[in-house]
Amino acid sequence: MSEKIKMSVPLNRVEGDLEIRVEIDGGVVSDAWSSGTMFRGFENILVGRGPLDGLVITPRVCGICGTAHLTAAALALDMISGAKAPPGAVKVRNLTLMTETLQSDIRHGLLMFAADFANPAYKKCSLFREAVRRYEPFKGETVIEVIKETKKVIEIIAILGGQWPHSSYIVPGGITSMPSTGDLLQCRHFLRRYRSWYENQVLGCSLERWLEVKSRSDLDMWLGENDSHREGDLGFYIRFAREIGLDKIGKGHGNFISYGSLPLPEDTEICGPREGGCLVPAGFARGTEVTPFEQERVTEHVAHSWFEDYDGGKHPFEGETRPYASGQESKKYSWAKAPRYDGFPAETGPLAEMIIAEHPLFADLVGRDGPSVFARELARLVRPAQTIPAMEVWLSELAGVEHFYASPGIITDGHGFGLTQATRGALGHWVKIANGRIEHYQIITPTTWHASPRDSDEIRGPWEEALVGTTIKDLSDPVELGHVVRSFDACLVCTVHTIRGGRNLARYKL
């Protein structure tokens, strides 16, 4: 007979509060429901305001990825106004977005995700004592180092954009300031310091050596090559994650989406992974088969969301945000909508980016075993190795550049969209302007994709599907559920209460 476990997972205001409910049969999750439990209403707040207000308001959607929201908002206004940002402005926009990702990737991987390695559930693991030494919250040696170093690298955004978080330096047509020689030297210093720390602490090798890893066999060879590789935080993650079976859980639907990000300026020596205009390419994949991305295929469903119903899914330009919360209806269970691409739920974020870019290591891992918690978090930990070299080139190319803005003129009417890749994945803003005012604003964030409830066809969202099939070894401490949800990067380490038959069973760090 199935046992039902209710979990209340309070997240920060990035995506609202979350409750995960699972049904367990014989120690295995047989069904799951992801419920966003807080209505925020940013889309409705923006209606009736001036077009530029989105540049100030939307970065407040998120306390740690405001640069991504600012980027998406500005790209939408670029499209509406017909403005084209100069190459120098594109590079600054890219650099600040990449810096935000540098900070979040490592903070998530080594502060929020790895904290579970110190859970007493793993006290019999051979690496448990070392995990506690490194990752015990507030005390672990790696924890302290990560906080210190990631705090410094984010100063690049403050130098180029005036402040972080909640910056407003990106505008239609470019950016609002011209970096000085001193600014660029400071940025190069902070990036050089971060690279050195990342190579020594996380990789245990140079970026160049890591980038030679192209397959699972290469990964195994790299891991056994020397003590530095094994003992770095990446090597430790690989060993610990394999020992506890993270390569066997969290598979999900196996669909991936990327909107594309980091447009390549006309005058850069940087090349993307394939022909096209972005360092991070756009695409949609089922398994490892990649097809071109078309934003017209994005829809949102509300059949199981606390919004007024409409038939099927609607494209964001036609989307509606009309709250409907009359009680605990049996069908509706979340304030999150259900995004779909061509009718399919999809995972986004670093693993999706690797699959869409046809990165050989991750194509091999997913091609052999499907997506997993292990592959998802591995992609996040190694993404800086691809980001940092491009940042170094763009900082060098900015020397002597004087043109960072092209006036867009007055924005009175039109519609446009801004698509980018935030740290956690695909982020889109769809905007309509009429008579100089915002008439319509729809935002789909990465966690909207991941925390999606069921859609009009009763298809589970990515988190829900990834939880199904997970074996729970101890119902009083279902740490495995935390691994699965956390691998999608839900933004915050939270205290979770597990309820069974109305009784509080356990409290643990997700």
C-alpha positions in Angstrom: 0.0 0.0 0.0 1.3 3.4 -0.9 2.6 5.8 1.7 2.2 9.5 1.1 4.9 11.9 2.2 4.2 15.6 2.1 7.2 18.0 1.9 7.0 21.7 2.3 10.0 23.4 0.6 10.2 27.1 1.2 12.3 28.8 -1.4 13.4 32.4 -1.6 11.5 34.9 -3.7 13.3 34.0 -6.9 10.6 31.6 -7.9 8.3 31.6 -4.8 7.6 29.0 -2.2 7.5 25.4 -3.1 5.8 22.3 -1.8 6.7 18.9 -3.2 4.3 16.0 -2.6 5.2 12.5 -3.4 3.5 9.1 -3.4 5.8 6.2 -2.3 5.1 2.6 -3.1 7.4 0.0 -1.7 10.1 2.5 -1.0 10.0 4.0 -4.5 8.4 7.2 -5.6 5.5 6.4 -7.8 4.1 9.8 -8.4 4.9 13.4 -7.6 3.4 16.9 -7.6 5.3 20.2 -7.6 3.3 23.1 -6.1 4.4 26.7 -6.2 2.5 28.1 -3.2 3.0 31.9 -3.5 1.5 34.3 -6.1 3.9 37.2 -6.9 2.3 39.0 -9.8 5.3 40.9 -11.4 3.7 40.5 -14.8 0.6 42.3 -13.7 2.6 45.0 -11.8 4.2 46.0 -15.1 1.0 46.6 -17.0 0.3 50.4 -17.6 3.9 51.5 -16.8 6.4 53.1 -19.1 8.4 50.8 -21.4 11.7 51.5 -19.5 10.2 50.6 -16.1 10.8 46.9 -16.9 14.5 47.6 -16.8 14.2 48.7 -13.1 11.4 46.3 -11.9 12.3 43.0 -13.5 15.8 42.7 -12.0 13.9 42.7 -8.6 12.2 39.4 -9.7 15.4 37.7 -8.5 17.9 38.6 -5.8 20.8 36.6 -7.4 20.2 36.7 -11.1 18.9 40.2 -11.7 21.5 40.6 -14.5 19.7 37.9 -16.5 16.3 39.6 -16.1 17.8 43.0 -17.0 19.4 41.4 -20.1 16.1 39.8 -21.2 14.1 43.1 -20.6 16.6 45.1 -22.6 16.7 42.6 -25.4 12.9 42.8 -25.7 13.1 46.6 -25.9 16.0 46.4 -28.4 13.7 44.4 -30.6 10.7 46.7 -30.2 12.8 49.9 -30.9 15.0 48.4 -33.6 18.1 49.4 -31.6 21.3 47.6 -32.2 23.8 47.7 -29.4 27.4 48.4 -30.5 29.9 45.5 -30.2 31.5 47.0 -27.1 28.2 47.1 -25.3 27.4 43.5 -26.3 30.7 42.4 -24.7 30.0 44.3 -21.5 26.5 42.8 -21.4 27.9 39.3 -21.9 30.7 39.8 -19.4 28.3 40.8 -16.6 25.9 37.9 -17.4 28.8 35.5 -17.4 30.1 36.8 -14.1 26.7 36.2 -12.4 26.8 32.7 -13.7 30.4 32.2 -12.4 29.3 33.0 -8.9 26.0 31.1 -8.9 27.4 27.9 -10.4 30.0 27.3 -7.8 27.9 28.6 -4.9 25.2 26.2 -5.8 27.4 23.2 -6.4 29.6 23.5 -3.4 27.4 25.3 -0.9 23.9 24.3 -1.6 24.1 20.9 -3.3 27.2 19.4 -1.6 25.8 20.3 1.8 23.8 17.1 1.5 27.0 15.0 1.3 27.4 15.8 5.0 24.0 14.4 5.9 24.2 11.6 8.5 22.4 9.4 6.0 25.9 8.9 4.4 27.9 8.3 7.5 28.8 4.8 6.3 30.2 6.1 3.0 34.0 5.9 2.7 34.2 9.6 1.9 31.8 10.8 4.6 34.3 12.3 7.0 36.0 14.2 4.2 32.6 15.5 3.0 31.9 16.9 6.4 35.3 18.5 6.6 34.7 20.2 3.3 30.9 20.9 3.1 29.4 21.1 6.6 27.2 24.2 6.4 29.0 27.4 7.8 32.0 25.4 8.9 33.4 23.4 6.0 36.8 24.4 4.7 35.5 24.5 1.1 32.4 26.4 2.2 34.4 29.2 3.6 36.7 29.4 0.6 33.7 29.4 -1.8 32.0 32.3 0.0 35.2 34.3 0.0 36.1 33.8 -3.6 32.7 34.1 -5.2 32.1 37.3 -3.3 35.1 38.9 -5.0 34.4 37.8 -8.6 31.0 39.5 -8.5 32.7 42.8 -8.2 33.2 42.7 -12.0 29.5 43.5 -12.3 29.7 46.3 -9.8 32.7 47.8 -11.8 31.0 47.6 -15.2 27.4 48.1 -14.1 27.6 50.4 -11.1 26.1 47.9 -8.6 25.0 44.4 -8.0 22.4 43.1 -7.3 19.5 45.0 -8.9 21.6 46.8 -11.6 20.1 49.0 -14.3 23.0 49.7 -16.6 21.7 47.8 -19.6 19.4 49.9 -21.7 17.9 49.7 -25.2 20.8 50.4 -27.6 23.6 49.4 -25.2 24.8 50.3 -21.7 24.9 53.5 -19.7 28.6 53.9 -19.1 32.0 53.6 -20.7 34.5 51.3 -18.9 37.8 53.0 -18.2 41.2 51.4 -18.6 41.4 51.2 -14.8 38.0 49.5 -14.8 39.1 46.9 -17.3 42.3 46.2 -15.4 40.4 45.7 -12.2 38.1 43.3 -13.9 41.0 41.3 -15.4 42.5 41.1 -11.9 39.4 39.7 -10.3 38.9 37.2 -13.2 42.5 36.1 -13.1 42.2 35.6 -9.3 39.0 33.6 -9.8 40.5 31.4 -12.5 43.5 30.6 -10.4 41.3 29.6 -7.5 38.9 27.6 -9.6 41.8 25.7 -11.3 43.4 24.9 -7.9 40.4 24.4 -5.7 37.7 23.0 -7.9 39.3 21.4 -11.0 42.7 20.4 -9.6 44.2 21.1 -13.0 44.4 23.8 -15.7 41.3 24.8 -17.8 43.2 23.5 -20.8 43.6 20.1 -19.3 40.0 19.8 -18.3 38.8 20.9 -21.7 40.5 17.8 -23.2 37.9 15.6 -21.4 35.6 14.5 -24.2 34.0 11.2 -23.1 33.2 9.1 -20.0 36.4 7.1 -20.6 38.3 10.4 -20.7 36.6 11.4 -17.5 37.7 8.2 -15.8 41.2 8.6 -17.1 41.3 12.2 -15.9 40.1 11.2 -12.5 42.8 8.6 -12.0 45.6 10.7 -13.5 46.9 12.2 -10.3 45.9 13.1 -6.7 45.3 16.7 -7.6 42.4 15.6 -9.9 40.9 13.2 -7.4 41.2 15.6 -4.4 39.9 18.8 -6.1 36.3 19.5 -5.4 35.3 18.3 -8.9 37.1 15.0 -8.4 35.6 14.6 -4.9 32.2 15.3 -6.3 32.6 12.6 -9.0 33.8 10.0 -6.5 31.2 10.7 -3.8 28.3 11.1 -6.3 29.1 7.7 -7.9 29.4 6.0 -4.5 25.9 7.1 -3.5 24.3 6.4 -6.9 23.5 9.9 -8.1 24.2 8.7 -11.7 21.1 6.4 -11.3 18.4 8.9 -10.2 16.7 12.0 -11.5 16.3 11.1 -15.1 13.1 12.9 -16.0 11.7 13.3 -19.5 15.0 13.6 -21.3 14.0 16.8 -23.1 16.3 19.8 -23.1 15.8 23.5 -24.1 18.1 26.5 -24.5 17.1 29.9 -25.8 20.7 30.7 -26.7 22.8 33.4 -25.0 25.9 35.5 -25.2 25.6 36.9 -28.7 28.9 37.1 -30.6 29.9 40.7 -31.5 30.9 41.4 -35.1 34.5 42.2 -34.2 35.4 39.3 -31.8 37.8 36.4 -32.3 35.5 34.2 -30.2 33.6 31.5 -32.1 30.6 29.6 -30.9 30.3 25.7 -30.8 28.6 25.8 -34.2 27.6 28.4 -36.8 25.2 30.9 -35.4 25.2 34.1 -33.4 25.7 32.9 -29.8 28.4 31.4 -27.7 25.7 29.4 -26.0 23.5 28.1 -28.8 19.7 27.8 -28.9 18.0 24.6 -29.5 15.6 21.8 -28.4 16.6 18.2 -27.9 14.8 15.0 -27.2 17.6 12.8 -25.8 20.7 14.0 -27.7 18.9 14.8 -31.0 19.1 18.5 -31.4 16.7 20.6 -33.5 16.6 24.4 -34.0 14.7 26.5 -31.4 11.7 28.5 -32.5 10.2 30.7 -29.9 6.7 30.5 -31.5 6.5 26.9 -30.2 6.7 28.0 -26.5 3.4 27.8 -24.7 2.1 27.9 -21.1 -0.7 25.8 -19.7 -2.8 26.5 -16.7 -5.0 23.4 -16.4 -3.5 22.6 -13.0 -2.4 26.1 -12.0 -4.3 28.6 -9.9 -5.2 30.8 -12.8 -8.4 31.2 -14.8 -8.6 28.4 -17.3 -8.1 28.6 -21.0 -8.0 25.8 -23.6 -4.6 24.1 -24.1 -1.5 26.2 -24.0 -1.0 29.8 -25.0 2.0 31.5 -26.4 3.4 34.2 -24.0 2.3 37.0 -26.3 -1.3 35.7 -25.8 -0.7 34.5 -22.2 -2.9 35.5 -19.3 -2.1 35.9 -15.6 -5.5 36.0 -14.0 -5.4 34.6 -10.5 -8.0 32.0 -9.5 -7.7 30.7 -6.0 -11.1 29.6 -4.7 -9.8 26.9 -2.4 -8.1 23.5 -2.6 -9.5 22.3 -5.9 -8.7 18.7 -6.7 -7.3 19.6 -10.1 -5.4 22.9 -9.5 -2.4 22.7 -7.2 0.2 25.3 -8.1 0.8 29.0 -8.7 3.4 28.0 -11.3 2.2 27.7 -14.9 3.3 24.8 -17.1 5.6 25.8 -20.0 5.9 23.5 -22.9 7.9 23.5 -26.1 5.9 22.0 -29.1 3.8 20.3 -26.4 6.8 18.8 -24.5 8.0 19.6 -21.0 11.7 20.4 -21.0 14.7 20.7 -18.7 16.9 23.8 -19.0 20.2 24.9 -17.4 23.8 23.8 -17.7 23.2 20.2 -18.7 20.7 21.3 -21.4 23.2 23.9 -22.6 25.8 21.1 -22.9 23.4 18.8 -24.8 22.3 21.6 -27.2 25.9 22.6 -27.9 26.6 18.9 -28.5 29.4 18.8 -26.0 31.0 15.4 -26.5 31.4 14.5 -22.8 27.8 15.2 -21.9 26.4 13.7 -25.1 28.3 10.5 -24.2 27.0 10.5 -20.6 23.4 11.2 -21.5 23.5 9.0 -24.5 24.7 6.0 -22.4 22.6 6.5 -19.2 20.2 9.3 -19.8 20.1 12.5 -17.8 20.8 12.2 -14.1 21.5 14.1 -10.9 25.2 13.3 -11.5 25.3 14.7 -15.0 23.3 17.7 -14.2 25.5 18.8 -11.3 28.7 17.9 -13.2 27.7 20.2 -16.0 27.2 23.0 -13.5 30.6 22.6 -11.8 32.5 22.5 -15.1 30.6 25.3 -17.0 33.1 28.0 -15.7 35.9 26.2 -17.6 34.2 27.1 -20.8 33.1 30.6 -19.7 36.3 32.0 -18.3 38.4 31.9 -21.5 35.8 33.8 -23.5 35.6 36.4 -20.7 39.4 36.9 -20.8 39.2 37.5 -24.6 36.3 40.0 -24.3 38.0 42.0 -21.6 41.1 42.3 -23.7 39.1 43.3 -26.8 37.4 46.1 -24.8 40.7 48.0 -24.5 40.4 51.3 -26.4 36.7 50.9 -27.2 34.7 54.2 -26.9 31.3 53.4 -28.4 28.8 51.7 -26.1 25.4 53.1 -26.9 23.2 53.7 -30.0 20.1 55.8 -29.3 16.9 53.8 -29.9 14.6 56.7 -30.1 11.2 56.9 -28.3 9.4 53.6 -27.8 5.7 54.1 -28.3 4.2 50.9 -29.9 5.3 47.4 -30.8 6.0 44.0 -29.4 9.1 42.0 -28.9 10.8 39.3 -26.8 14.1 39.0 -25.0 15.5 35.5 -24.7 18.7 34.6 -22.8 20.2 31.9 -20.6 20.2 32.8 -16.9 22.4 30.7 -14.6 19.5 28.2 -14.1 18.5 28.1 -17.7 16.1 29.5 -20.3 14.7 33.0 -19.4 12.2 34.9 -21.6 10.4 38.2 -21.5 7.6 38.8 -23.9 6.4 42.5 -24.1 3.7 44.5 -25.9 3.8 48.3 -25.9 0.8 50.4 -26.9 0.6 54.2 -26.7 3.9 54.5 -24.8 2.8 52.1 -22.1 3.3 48.4 -21.3 0.2 46.6 -22.4 1.3 43.1 -21.8 4.3 41.5 -20.1 4.9 37.7 -19.7 8.0 36.2 -18.1 9.0 32.5 -18.2 11.8 31.7 -15.8 14.0 28.6 -15.7 12.2 27.4 -12.5 8.9 27.9 -14.2 10.0 25.2 -16.7 11.3 23.0 -13.9 8.6 23.4 -11.2 5.9 23.1 -13.8 2.7 21.2 -12.7 0.9 18.9 -15.0 -0.3 20.4 -18.3 -3.6 20.1 -20.1 -2.6 16.6 -21.3 -1.8 15.5 -17.7 1.9 15.3 -18.5 4.1 15.9 -15.4 6.5 18.7 -15.2 10.3 18.1 -15.1 10.8 18.0 -11.4 7.7 15.7 -11.0 8.9 13.3 -13.6 12.5 13.3 -12.3 11.3 12.3 -8.9 9.4 9.3 -10.1 11.4 6.1 -9.7 13.6 7.4 -7.0 14.3 4.9 -4.2 14.0 6.2 -0.7 16.2 4.3 1.8 15.0 6.1 4.9 11.5 7.6 5.1 12.5 9.7 8.1 15.3 11.4 6.0 14.5 11.2 2.3 17.6 12.9 1.2 17.4 11.4 -2.2 14.4 13.7 -3.0 16.5 16.7 -2.1 19.3 15.6 -4.5 16.8 15.3 -7.4 15.2 18.7 -6.9 18.4 20.4 -5.9 20.1 19.2 -9.1 17.9 21.6 -11.0 19.1 24.4 -8.8 16.1 25.7 -6.9 18.2 28.6 -5.6 18.3 28.2 -1.8 19.3 25.8 0.9 16.0 25.2 2.8 14.9 23.5 5.9 12.4 20.8 4.9 9.7 19.3 7.1 8.6 15.8 6.2 5.0 14.8 7.3 3.7 11.3 7.5 0.2 10.7 8.8 0.1 14.1 10.3 3.3 13.5 12.3 6.5 15.4 11.9 9.1 12.8 10.9 12.2 14.7 10.0 13.9 17.9 9.3 16.8 18.1 7.0 18.7 20.4 4.7 17.6 20.2 1.1 
